[in-house]
């Protein structure tokens, strides 16, 4: 991954698990820290646990199916009762 500001490749400086952090544990399970050796910019990248990602995919799939159903019904002139 390259620095947003100067384009230099970032250096991995560490990871921290967030399992015991009350504020983040339901949303993220790990944060990764990166630093630019050239301009000293820092980057924190948060990783979502798989159960959160699965819920997001499920919600998106439901929205997509409902949208497609509405489009199909609209095209036929039908409505959902």
Steps between C-alpha positions, in 0.01 A plus 500: 500500500636841406478831683206714395711816524838415349458156340772328705435141608367490857671304776298267724561610860264267685155355562269522799212263567182676609322199655504657846425857392139578594473783250611305191469125559155464340612683185874426461729226627842639404676824411820508291741791522705617201749787475660682210881515535520803273236747627413335837129465417325226697214273396270293719310223322213334687392145418143382544444155647346240271164499680459874433601458134247215464222718641590782260496264200168350610342845538632609158372182338154553650495858374604387152236225486230744615612753241499243220158374608366857493643553150347177372163578656509856371565366149197270523274761660451276805538599865600311812201433727 
